[in-house]
């Protein structure tokens, strides 16, 4: 998601660049540093909150954190934009193996309409090129024609809506499926399990690999990765953030990514995975369980509705190339690309 209305730049780039150059200094993009985090977080909240018309923009997201967590997950993939030595915006790229996601891309309101977002995007695309990313995407507001138009200039195209859904944590009983968590494994077994998770994800789309997300949650103590086994096979996994200072926030367990290995009983395993996530949320005293459902994954979306999840907000994901990726009807997977 970005905040900065770049339609004029996209429609009349030469004219707008001349205007930009006359109004402010050159946009410098560099790797983010630890000392940038407070200002990057402030700009992110101010930009989102201002765009959404909040009376106090700085209250956006409460005590949830998308900036520090993403920087510390992969510092070389975090970018800072400066104008005349002053921070103007930032962006974060997420490396999921063959899949790459970026965001939140935010620009200080003082620099909206001045091309800062476009310079950040230019550098972000270079990161994807360096990783060899085969399928990349983002989440943005479906109603914002300006954002959609800008991203189309970079080859991203809107597809299905993504619903960010939640439910109250209730009484859940263990269904008898073998449930464990990454944090409870020894170092050797953790290394093996990361490979098992990569094989599971790769069975959904070739090369999909969540090892950086798993390591980030473990190293930063953001939550845990829930693991469901069927015999010797990993049947499902869910990377969860829980509590303040994470991407969840107080009282919330957030399923950042959850997936079921394709199999004839995938729907049943998906039920068990949702049960396991709710049990984990309850163990952490979380009142709400949050997860994203792309409507292209129709079966998973319907299943979450049937399980009591309701949509809190929705946006559209944009993808490059313009292909379904893993957002297919039969895929039982949870994420939202924010």
VENJOBEL-V890104 format. One record per helix or strand of 3 or more residues. SS is the DSSP state (h for helix, s for strand). FROM is the first residue (numbers start at 1). TO is the last residue. If there is no record, write none. Layout:
ss;from;to
SS;FROM;TO
SS;FROM;TO
//
This chain:
ss;from;to
h;7;11
h;13;23
s;27;31
h;34;51
h;57;59
h;67;73
h;75;77
s;78;83
s;86;97
s;99;102
h;109;111
h;116;131
s;135;140
h;145;152
s;157;168
s;178;181
h;182;184
h;187;202
h;211;220
s;223;230
s;233;243
s;249;260
h;266;283
s;288;294
h;298;306
s;310;320
//
